[in-house]
Amino acid sequence: MAIIHHTTLSPTKLELLAPWLPDQPWYAGDGRAPELTKTGGFRLDDPEGAVGMEFMVATDTAGPEPVTYHVPFTYRGAPLPDADHALVGTLEHGVLGKRWVYDGTHDPVLVRQLFACLIGKAAPQAQSETDALDPTVLPHFTEPGHEHEGAAGPESVTQSASATDVHLRSSRPLVLRVHRVLTAGEEAAGGALGHLSAPWTDAAGETVRGVFVTAHERGETGR
């Protein structure tokens, strides 16, 4: 169970995210610095209790139209080996001290737990409350019997203009597609084995829902 500490962060998560975001291939901005607001998200628990995991939704209002991004973060008390390329930055936590913040699509702990969530073996947690489930996050897997696929983390990670594909190191060639630019609508891509949807608050202040993650057979991830 992750304990949520209501304390200071320096820099804040959004301050850490703002300079990192424009360097990503799925950033939809027009060159200007993003103006970010946190508009949703949820968490997953690390069974070992060592790694914090957050699936943040942040909306950029700097351009002519707001764009909503989905950014999975992991928070660690020490650097993740061989993951400098995935480091978003570091921050000082008022209780836990220095934390290394990573793009979670490269972190094996988050990838394992995200797959477990999709097949019903890990429960989504509220973003800002300790020991509180988030019933608004809806994972779904279309085929039973994948509890022993053996997903051990990312084998490779590829990027596109709207998503990150995490190729699983598993007994079956599966890909988790993490949708980075969110759009309202609960329809998953055709051929998806599973998906996870969740809500966020749009620029008009309305609650909308969209697909955050889809699961595919490798080779069946047509865009």
SEKEVO-223876 format. One record per residue: residue number from 1; residue in three letters; x, y, z of N, C-alpha, C in turn. Coordinates in steps of 0.02 Angstrom, whole numbers, plus 50000, padded with zeros to 5 digits. Layout:
N
R  nr rest  n.c1  n.c2  n.c3 ca.c1 ca.c2 ca.c3  c.c1  c.c2  c.c3
R NUM  ALA     X     Y     Z     X     Y     Z     X     Y     Z
...
***
This chain:
223
R  nr rest  n.c1  n.c2  n.c3 ca.c1 ca.c2 ca.c3  c.c1  c.c2  c.c3
R   1  MET 50042 49940 50000 50000 50000 50000 50043 50062 50000
R   2  ALA 50032 50106 49952 50069 50169 49949 50039 50219 49998
R   3  ILE 50081 50252 50036 50058 50304 50082 50065 50371 50048
R   4  ILE 50010 50408 50044 50010 50473 50011 50027 50526 50063
R   5  HIS 50084 50559 50055 50105 50612 50100 50084 50679 50072
R   6  HIS 50044 50716 50109 50025 50783 50088 50078 50832 50114
R   7  THR 50128 50844 50072 50187 50882 50093 50213 50922 50035
R   8  THR 50269 50955 50044 50298 50998 49993 50339 50957 49943
R   9  LEU 50340 50980 49881 50382 50953 49828 50418 51010 49795
R  10  SER 50484 51001 49785 50523 51054 49753 50571 51022 49702
R  11  PRO 50561 51034 49638 50505 51071 49608 50440 51030 49613
R  12  THR 50384 51060 49596 50322 51022 49594 50324 50975 49534
R  13  LYS 50277 50929 49533 50274 50881 49477 50263 50917 49410
R  14  LEU 50219 50966 49410 50206 51002 49348 50266 51044 49327
R  15  GLU 50302 51072 49375 50364 51109 49359 50417 51062 49330
R  16  LEU 50419 51001 49354 50466 50952 49328 50445 50929 49258
R  17  LEU 50379 50923 49248 50354 50898 49184 50361 50949 49128
R  18  ALA 50352 51014 49143 50348 51065 49091 50409 51067 49044
R  19  PRO 50472 51065 49068 50528 51068 49021 50541 51001 48986
R  20  TRP 50518 50947 49015 50528 50880 48986 50480 50867 48929
R  21  LEU 50419 50890 48937 50365 50874 48890 50380 50894 48818
R  22  PRO 50405 50955 48804 50415 50974 48733 50466 50932 48696
R  23  ASP 50508 50894 48731 50557 50852 48698 50530 50784 48678
R  24  GLN 50467 50770 48694 50438 50704 48679 50406 50704 48610
R  25  PRO 50412 50648 48574 50386 50646 48505 50310 50653 48501
R  26  TRP 50275 50642 48556 50202 50648 48556 50178 50715 48582
R  27  TYR 50225 50761 48596 50205 50828 48617 50172 50864 48558
R  28  ALA 50113 50891 48570 50074 50921 48516 50078 50997 48516
R  29  GLY 50122 51026 48556 50128 51098 48559 50160 51128 48496
R  30  ASP 50156 51193 48490 50181 51227 48430 50246 51264 48443
R  31  GLY 50283 51242 48493 50348 51272 48507 50348 51315 48569
R  32  ARG 50290 51338 48590 50288 51379 48651 50290 51335 48712
R  33  ALA 50311 51363 48768 50314 51325 48830 50244 51305 48852
R  34  PRO 50236 51243 48876 50169 51222 48898 50147 51259 48962
R  35  GLU 50082 51266 48968 50051 51292 49029 50006 51237 49055
R  36  LEU 50029 51203 49108 50000 51139 49128 49958 51145 49191
R  37  THR 49903 51107 49191 49861 51098 49249 49848 51023 49257
R  38  LYS 49853 50998 49318 49836 50928 49330 49761 50920 49328
R  39  THR 49736 50876 49285 49664 50869 49275 49638 50799 49287
R  40  GLY 49679 50755 49313 49656 50687 49328 49713 50640 49341
R  41  GLY 49696 50577 49349 49747 50526 49358 49729 50476 49411
R  42  PHE 49773 50426 49419 49764 50374 49470 49832 50344 49485
R  43  ARG 49833 50298 49532 49896 50266 49552 49889 50189 49550
R  44  LEU 49946 50156 49550 49950 50085 49564 50000 50075 49620
R  45  ASP 49990 50022 49659 50035 50007 49714 50090 49959 49692
R  46  ASP 50150 49970 49718 50206 49924 49711 50199 49871 49766
R  47  PRO 50194 49806 49749 50189 49754 49800 50246 49756 49850
R  48  GLU 50305 49780 49829 50362 49784 49874 50364 49849 49914
R  49  GLY 50321 49896 49897 50316 49959 49934 50373 50007 49922
R  50  ALA 50413 49997 49870 50472 50038 49860 50464 50093 49808
R  51  VAL 50423 50081 49758 50417 50126 49700 50348 50157 49699
R  52  GLY 50345 50223 49696 50281 50257 49686 50263 50258 49613
R  53  MET 50199 50249 49599 50176 50247 49529 50114 50290 49521
R  54  GLU 50117 50337 49475 50062 50382 49463 50050 50390 49388
R  55  PHE 49987 50387 49368 49968 50397 49299 49935 50466 49296
R  56  MET 49974 50517 49282 49951 50586 49286 49918 50608 49220
R  57  VAL 49865 50646 49227 49835 50681 49170 49849 50755 49179
R  58  ALA 49879 50785 49128 49896 50856 49130 49872 50889 49065
R  59  THR 49838 50945 49072 49812 50980 49014 49852 51044 49001
R  60  ASP 49873 51051 48939 49912 51109 48917 49866 51159 48883
R  61  THR 49863 51220 48909 49819 51271 48881 49859 51327 48847
R  62  ALA 49922 51315 48830 49963 51368 48800 49944 51382 48728
R  63  GLY 49920 51331 48692 49904 51339 48622 49833 51362 48610
R  64  PRO 49813 51366 48547 49745 51388 48530 49691 51339 48555
R  65  GLU 49708 51275 48560 49662 51225 48586 49697 51186 48642
R  66  PRO 49661 51171 48697 49693 51132 48750 49709 51061 48727
R  67  VAL 49765 51035 48752 49786 50967 48737 49797 50931 48804
R  68  THR 49770 50871 48810 49774 50833 48872 49821 50775 48864
R  69  TYR 49870 50770 48908 49922 50719 48905 49915 50669 48962
R  70  HIS 49934 50608 48947 49937 50554 48997 50011 50537 49008
R  71  VAL 50034 50548 49070 50106 50538 49085 50113 50492 49146
R  72  PRO 50131 50428 49135 50146 50384 49191 50214 50401 49221
R  73  PHE 50215 50412 49287 50277 50427 49323 50292 50370 49372
R  74  THR 50356 50358 49383 50377 50319 49442 50422 50363 49484
R  75  TYR 50417 50353 49550 50456 50391 49599 50499 50342 49638
R  76  ARG 50564 50353 49637 50611 50307 49669 50657 50343 49717
R  77  GLY 50679 50307 49768 50725 50335 49817 50798 50330 49796
R  78  ALA 50812 50299 49739 50879 50293 49711 50872 50286 49636
R  79  PRO 50925 50301 49598 50919 50295 49525 50902 50224 49502
R  80  LEU 50863 50220 49449 50848 50156 49417 50907 50140 49371
R  81  PRO 50939 50082 49379 50998 50067 49338 50982 50067 49263
R  82  ASP 51028 50095 49225 51025 50095 49151 50962 50129 49125
R  83  ALA 50939 50181 49161 50877 50214 49140 50886 50290 49137
R  84  ASP 50947 50313 49126 50956 50386 49121 50914 50416 49065
R  85  HIS 50903 50379 49011 50864 50404 48955 50791 50416 48973
R  86  ALA 50768 50384 49027 50698 50390 49048 50688 50436 49107
R  87  LEU 50742 50467 49131 50738 50511 49189 50704 50577 49170
R  88  VAL 50649 50592 49205 50616 50657 49196 50652 50710 49236
R  89  GLY 50676 50692 49296 50712 50739 49339 50710 50715 49411
R  90  THR 50734 50756 49456 50733 50740 49526 50695 50795 49563
R  91  LEU 50667 50777 49620 50633 50826 49662 50647 50810 49735
R  92  GLU 50636 50860 49777 50643 50851 49849 50574 50844 49880
R  93  HIS 50563 50788 49911 50500 50772 49944 50506 50790 50018
R  94  GLY 50456 50825 50044 50460 50850 50112 50466 50797 50165
R  95  VAL 50447 50735 50150 50452 50680 50198 50505 50630 50177
R  96  LEU 50506 50612 50113 50548 50557 50089 50616 50580 50063
R  97  GLY 50626 50645 50056 50690 50669 50032 50695 50667 49956
R  98  LYS 50755 50658 49931 50766 50660 49859 50732 50601 49825
R  99  ARG 50696 50617 49770 50662 50565 49732 50682 50572 49658
R 100  TRP 50696 50515 49628 50710 50512 49556 50645 50496 49520
R 101  VAL 50627 50538 49472 50563 50532 49438 50575 50508 49366
R 102  TYR 50542 50453 49347 50553 50422 49282 50490 50420 49241
R 103  ASP 50499 50420 49174 50445 50403 49128 50429 50329 49142
R 104  GLY 50370 50317 49169 50354 50250 49193 50350 50196 49140
R 105  THR 50344 50215 49076 50342 50164 49024 50408 50127 49017
R 106  HIS 50461 50154 49047 50527 50120 49045 50542 50085 49111
R 107  ASP 50498 50089 49159 50512 50062 49226 50479 49993 49233
R 108  PRO 50518 49940 49244 50488 49873 49246 50436 49864 49301
R 109  VAL 50441 49900 49356 50391 49893 49409 50324 49918 49385
R 110  LEU 50322 49977 49354 50259 50003 49329 50231 49959 49273
R 111  VAL 50272 49937 49228 50248 49896 49173 50217 49832 49198
R 112  ARG 50249 49799 49246 50221 49737 49274 50154 49750 49307
R 113  GLN 50149 49804 49345 50087 49818 49381 50032 49842 49334
R 114  LEU 50050 49876 49281 50000 49897 49232 49970 49836 49198
R 115  PHE 50012 49789 49179 49986 49727 49149 49943 49690 49199
R 116  ALA 49965 49687 49262 49925 49653 49314 49858 49687 49322
R 117  CYS 49856 49753 49318 49794 49790 49323 49747 49771 49265
R 118  LEU 49774 49767 49205 49732 49752 49147 49699 49683 49153
R 119  ILE 49734 49635 49183 49705 49567 49189 49671 49556 49256
R 120  GLY 49661 49610 49294 49622 49605 49355 49660 49582 49416
R 121  LYS 49727 49586 49414 49768 49564 49470 49798 49621 49511
R 122  ALA 49784 49683 49493 49805 49741 49532 49750 49793 49526
R 123  ALA 49735 49825 49581 49678 49871 49583 49701 49944 49577
R 124  PRO 49669 49983 49534 49684 50055 49531 49670 50089 49597
R 125  GLN 49715 50135 49615 49710 50172 49678 49697 50246 49665
R 126  ALA 49663 50278 49714 49650 50349 49709 49716 50387 49707
R 127  GLN 49717 50442 49669 49778 50479 49657 49804 50514 49720
R 128  SER 49760 50537 49764 49780 50580 49820 49757 50555 49888
R 129  GLU 49739 50490 49893 49717 50462 49956 49753 50397 49970
R 130  THR 49769 50385 50033 49802 50323 50053 49750 50268 50061
R 131  ASP 49767 50208 50034 49725 50148 50042 49654 50161 50020
R 132  ALA 49646 50190 49960 49579 50204 49933 49577 50182 49860
R 133  LEU 49533 50136 49845 49525 50114 49777 49493 50169 49735
R 134  ASP 49507 50168 49669 49476 50215 49623 49430 50176 49577
R 135  PRO 49365 50174 49592 49319 50134 49551 49304 50165 49483
R 136  THR 49327 50226 49471 49315 50257 49406 49363 50233 49352
R 137  VAL 49417 50200 49373 49466 50173 49325 49445 50103 49308
R 138  LEU 49434 50090 49243 49403 50028 49221 49449 49988 49176
R 139  PRO 49485 49938 49203 49525 49894 49160 49481 49838 49132
R 140  HIS 49499 49815 49073 49461 49761 49040 49508 49722 48996
R 141  PHE 49505 49656 49002 49544 49612 48958 49495 49564 48925
R 142  THR 49498 49557 48859 49447 49520 48823 49456 49445 48826
R 143  GLU 49516 49422 48842 49529 49350 48843 49549 49329 48913
R 144  PRO 49517 49278 48943 49538 49253 49008 49600 49210 49001
R 145  GLY 49630 49195 49058 49685 49147 49059 49753 49175 49048
R 146  HIS 49763 49241 49057 49828 49271 49045 49865 49285 49110
R 147  GLU 49841 49257 49165 49872 49272 49229 49944 49248 49233
R 148  HIS 49962 49200 49191 50029 49172 49195 50070 49186 49132
R 149  GLU 50055 49243 49100 50093 49261 49040 50166 49276 49056
R 150  GLY 50181 49295 49118 50250 49305 49138 50279 49371 49117
R 151  ALA 50237 49423 49112 50263 49489 49095 50313 49512 49146
R 152  ALA 50375 49525 49124 50429 49542 49170 50454 49613 49161
R 153  GLY 50418 49653 49122 50440 49721 49112 50450 49735 49038
R 154  PRO 50475 49795 49022 50482 49814 48952 50543 49782 48919
R 155  GLU 50532 49750 48862 50587 49725 48821 50614 49782 48778
R 156  SER 50568 49822 48751 50587 49881 48713 50528 49930 48716
R 157  VAL 50544 49993 48702 50494 50045 48703 50501 50087 48640
R 158  THR 50446 50097 48604 50447 50138 48544 50395 50194 48550
R 159  GLN 50409 50250 48516 50366 50308 48522 50334 50326 48455
R 160  SER 50276 50357 48459 50245 50385 48399 50219 50455 48416
R 161  ALA 50180 50484 48371 50156 50551 48381 50099 50555 48432
R 162  SER 50073 50498 48454 50018 50500 48502 50022 50447 48556
R 163  ALA 50071 50402 48553 50072 50346 48600 50143 50321 48611
R 164  THR 50150 50281 48664 50211 50244 48678 50194 50170 48678
R 165  ASP 50229 50130 48639 50218 50059 48637 50271 50024 48679
R 166  VAL 50248 49986 48729 50293 49949 48773 50288 49875 48753
R 167  HIS 50342 49849 48725 50345 49779 48705 50365 49738 48766
R 168  LEU 50320 49693 48786 50331 49657 48848 50380 49600 48840
R 169  ARG 50421 49591 48891 50463 49533 48896 50420 49479 48929
R 170  SER 50388 49437 48888 50338 49391 48915 50337 49328 48873
R 171  SER 50299 49278 48896 50294 49215 48860 50250 49221 48798
R 172  ARG 50216 49278 48791 50175 49291 48732 50194 49360 48705
R 173  PRO 50199 49369 48639 50220 49434 48612 50165 49486 48618
R 174  LEU 50164 49521 48673 50114 49571 48687 50144 49641 48688
R 175  VAL 50102 49690 48672 50121 49761 48673 50069 49799 48713
R 176  LEU 50092 49839 48760 50049 49887 48794 50057 49954 48760
R 177  ARG 50003 49980 48733 50005 50047 48702 49980 50098 48753
R 178  VAL 50024 50142 48775 50007 50195 48822 49988 50256 48781
R 179  HIS 49925 50274 48782 49901 50332 48744 49922 50395 48779
R 180  ARG 49959 50437 48744 49989 50497 48774 49945 50559 48765
R 181  VAL 49915 50566 48708 49869 50622 48695 49798 50595 48702
R 182  LEU 49763 50615 48754 49699 50586 48770 49643 50621 48732
R 183  THR 49594 50581 48711 49533 50607 48681 49474 50573 48714
R 184  ALA 49419 50609 48719 49360 50581 48751 49330 50527 48707
R 185  GLY 49307 50473 48739 49277 50417 48703 49303 50352 48731
R 186  GLU 49259 50303 48738 49276 50240 48772 49290 50183 48724
R 187  GLU 49293 50197 48659 49304 50144 48611 49379 50130 48604
R 188  ALA 49400 50068 48617 49469 50049 48606 49481 50033 48533
R 189  ALA 49544 50033 48513 49560 50019 48443 49539 49949 48425
R 190  GLY 49520 49940 48362 49501 49875 48338 49558 49825 48346
R 191  GLY 49541 49765 48369 49591 49713 48378 49626 49714 48445
R 192  ALA 49610 49762 48488 49641 49765 48554 49619 49706 48596
R 193  LEU 49666 49676 48632 49650 49622 48678 49620 49648 48743
R 194  GLY 49636 49709 48759 49611 49739 48820 49624 49814 48820
R 195  HIS 49594 49847 48868 49605 49919 48874 49589 49942 48944
R 196  LEU 49612 50002 48959 49599 50034 49023 49574 50104 49009
R 197  SER 49516 50122 49037 49489 50189 49029 49483 50223 49097
R 198  ALA 49485 50289 49096 49481 50328 49158 49455 50397 49141
R 199  PRO 49431 50434 49192 49405 50501 49179 49457 50555 49193
R 200  TRP 49443 50614 49167 49480 50674 49184 49433 50734 49175
R 201  THR 49455 50792 49194 49415 50853 49188 49438 50892 49127
R 202  ASP 49393 50906 49081 49413 50942 49020 49416 51017 49032
R 203  ALA 49434 51054 48980 49446 51126 48987 49383 51164 49006
R 204  ALA 49325 51134 48992 49261 51166 49010 49239 51148 49080
R 205  GLY 49279 51108 49115 49261 51088 49183 49216 51027 49186
R 206  GLU 49205 50994 49130 49163 50935 49128 49205 50871 49136
R 207  THR 49176 50821 49167 49210 50757 49173 49200 50717 49109
R 208  VAL 49255 50695 49079 49253 50654 49018 49293 50591 49031
R 209  ARG 49285 50542 48989 49320 50478 48996 49352 50460 48930
R 210  GLY 49409 50427 48934 49443 50405 48873 49487 50345 48888
R 211  VAL 49516 50318 48836 49559 50259 48840 49631 50281 48854
R 212  PHE 49659 50255 48908 49727 50272 48928 49777 50221 48901
R 213  VAL 49758 50157 48899 49803 50102 48881 49764 50050 48842
R 214  THR 49796 50022 48790 49768 49963 48756 49822 49909 48753
R 215  ALA 49800 49847 48750 49845 49789 48744 49834 49756 48678
R 216  HIS 49889 49736 48645 49885 49707 48578 49933 49649 48572
R 217  GLU 49918 49604 48525 49968 49556 48503 50021 49594 48465
R 218  ARG 50084 49577 48475 50137 49610 48437 50127 49598 48363
R 219  GLY 50132 49650 48324 50117 49645 48252 50046 49664 48235
R 220  GLU 50004 49673 48287 49934 49693 48276 49920 49762 48302
R 221  THR 49971 49804 48306 49963 49871 48335 49959 49924 48281
R 222  GLY 49918 49913 48232 49910 49962 48179 49883 50027 48206
R 223  ARG 49908 50082 48181 49890 50148 48207 49826 50173 48175
***
